[in-house]
Amino acid sequence: KVIRESKEEINNLMNTGYRDSGTFFSIYDMTIDRLLNNYNMFTLIYKLLIYGITRSQSITTYYHMGHIMNLNMININFLKGVEGVDKVQQNRELVKKARAYGYYLRQEYLNKDPEADKNKIRGISYRLLNALKTRNAEMFMHNIITSYMYVGESIPKDLTIALESEEDLGIIGYAFVTGLNGGDYKENAENGGEENEN
């Protein structure tokens, strides 16, 4: 059922993946495998964000943040079974907002320091991802607060929903980090196609 409901997002993952030490891993195949084995997408999203941020020479990526956003949306449909149908649309909107908040925070950092993408944004992303991996909502919010204080902006109220549950932390957190590392269209085209707003 999740595969049927996420057909468009799953199809957007065709021809995406990464090459690690000469072996190609298909994001499409990993996604289908996780859904068939009843696993959520949080650890896959984490891994793909780390690979995308790190830009290691041993790992070549063939995806962009739009593809990770597709995984966020697939995960919403998967978690529906846990959370109930009425919360799905609310979570889809929350994911879109969280990604936008991350993207606009990125722009504020770049406005303040055009070189921020090299170290500051990556450093924030690593700290946020570490908090998400360990499911530490307090550490996640501490890094959010520090980041918004640096740019002199107020924290969007919707981000505080991440404190309510581990699922909300993952839903909001991974979408926020996806937006924070959104990159430009040229970079995305090199890594698997045009930016995808899904």
N, C-alpha and C positions, 0 to 999 in steps of 0.2 A: 504493500500500500504506500509506503514512504517513497519507494522508487517511482511509482506512478504519479504521486503528488509532486515529486521533485524532478519530473522528466526534463523540463527545460534547463534547470540548473545542472543536472547530471550530463545532459548532452553538451553543455558548454565546457565540460571537463575533458571531452574527447581530445586526443593529441596533446594533452598536458602531462607533465611529469618532471622527473629530474634524473640526471645521470650521476651515479656515485661510484667512483673507482671503476668506470667502464661498464657498469650495469645500469640499464634503464628501468626506472620504476614509474608505472603509469598511475597517475592520480585517479583517473577514471576507474581503473581496475581496483585500486585500493578502496575507493569509495563504495563501489558495489559490494566488495568483499565485506567491508565493515557493516553495511546495511543488512546483508544476508546473515551475518553472524551476530546481529543485534548489538553492535557497538556504536557509541556516539562518535562524533568527528573531532572532539576536542584535542586528542593527542596528535591526530593527523594535521590539524590546523596549526598546532604548536610547532610541529616539526617543519612544516612548509614555511611558516613565518621565520623560524630560526635560519633555515637555509637561504631564504630570500634576503634576510638582513645581513647574514654573515658574508655572503659572496665568496665562499671558499673556492680555491682553485681546484680542489678535488671533486667539487659538486657543481654541476652545470644545471641551471634551472630552466625549464620550459613552461613557465606559468607566470602570471602577474597577480597583483592584489585583487583584481576583479574575479579571478578564479577562486581565490581564498574566500571572497565574499559569497560565491556560489556555495562553497562548503558550509559557511555560516548559515545560509538559508536552508540547505538540506538538513543541517543539524536541528533547526527549529522544527521542521516537519517530523524528524525522528523523535525529538523530545516531547512532541505532542502527546504521545502515548503515556508519558510520565505526568505531564502537566495538565492535560485536558484540552479539548478543541477550542474552547473560548479564548485561551491565552495565546494561540498561534498567531493571530493577526497582530495582537499587541506586541508580541516578541519580534515579528517581522519588522514592524515600525521601529521598535527599539534598536534592532540591529542596524537599520539604515541611519538612524540618528547617531548612534555610537560611532559608526564609521565616519559620518560627517564631522562629529566633534573631534575625532582623531585627525582628520584631514585639515580642519581649520586650525587646530593647535600646531600642526606641522607648518602651516603657512605663517603663523605668528612667529614661530622659531626662525623660519627662513627670513622673515622681514627684519627680525632683530639681528640675525647673524646669517648671511648668505652661505657660510660654510658649516652651518649647524647640522646639515645632513651627514657630514662625514663622521662626527663623533657624538654630538649631543643627542640627536634623535635616535641613533642606534643604541646609545647607552640607556636612554629612557626605555626604549623598546625591550632591551634585554632585562631590565629590572621589572618591567610590567609582566613580561612573559614568565620570569621566574616566580613572581607572585601568583600568576595564573596556574602555573604548573603545580605549585604547592598548595593551591586553593586558599591563599592567604589574602582575604579581602582587605584587611587592615593595611597590609604592605602595598597592595594595589592602590588603595585610596591615598595613602601617604605619598606615593609617587605621582599620582594625579594632582594632588594638592600642590606639591612642590613644583610641578611642571607649569601649572596655571599661575602660580605665584611668580615664577620667573618671567612670564610674558605679561603679567599684570592684568590678567583677565579673570572673571569669576567662573567658577566651576558650574557646568550645566547640571541642573537638578536631576535630570534623568540618569546621570552617571552614579548617583548615590544608590540607585536600585541594586547595584552590584553587591551591596552589603546585605541584601535580604536573604540570598540563598546561594549555594555553590553553583547551581544551574544559571542563575542570573549573573553571577560573577563571570562565568565562562561565556555566556551569550554576549554580554556587554563588553567584557574585557577583550576578547579576541577580535570583535568587530572594531573596537577602538584602536587596537594595535594595527589592524589591517589598514584603517584610514590613516593612521600616523605614518605608515610606510607606503602610502599611496603612489608615490613617484610620479613622474611625468609621462605623457603619452608616448614619447619617443622611446623611453626605457621599456615601457610595457609592450610596445610593438616588437621590440627585440626579444622579449621573453615570452612570447606565445600569442601575440595578437593585440588587438585594440582593447582598451580599457572597457570592462563590462560592468554596467551599473547593477546587474542582478545580484 
